[in-house]
Amino acid sequence: MNDDFPKSDEDWRRALSPDAYQILRKKGTERAFTGRHLNEKRPGDYLCAGCGAPLFSSASKFDSGSGWPSFHQPRTGARIGEHRDTSHGMIRTEVTCGRCGSHLGHVFPDGPRPTGLRYCINSASLDFKPKA
Ligand code: FE
C-alpha cells in the first residue's frame, strides 16, 4: 500500500468531518449506541476511516452490549498499534491504526473466546466494505 493519507494536523482536519477528526486525531469517543456500524451484521471488512487499511473482519465482530462495535481480534495481518492510556483515571490499552496512527478505540481483556479480548472500536474510525 502507498502512504496516500493526510500527514499534517491541518490536512487531517480538512480531510475528515469534525466528529471524525475529533475521534481519529484527538482520541475522542463517540457516544455509546450512536455509531453507524453498531448493528451491522453483513459479512465484510472494516477499513480504517483515516487511510483505508483493512483492520477488522465481520467474522470477529460480536455484540458486547457496550454500545460500540466490538471485535475479538484484528484481521489477519492487520497493523494495529497498542498504547498504554492512563487518561480519565483509568489504565487502558488504546488501539490505533498502525499505518496512519488514527485512534480506533481500546482493547479490554474481557472478550469472548477464543481470544478473550474485546476490541471496543468507534464506528467513526471504521468504514465498512460489504463482501461482494
Ligand atoms: Fe489508518
Boltz pocket constraint, residues with backbone or C-beta under 6 A from the ligand:
constraints:
  - pocket:
      binder: B
      contacts: [[A, 48], [A, 49], [A, 50], [A, 51], [A, 52], [A, 53], [A, 97], [A, 98], [A, 99], [A, 100], [A, 101], [A, 102]]
      max_distance: 6.0
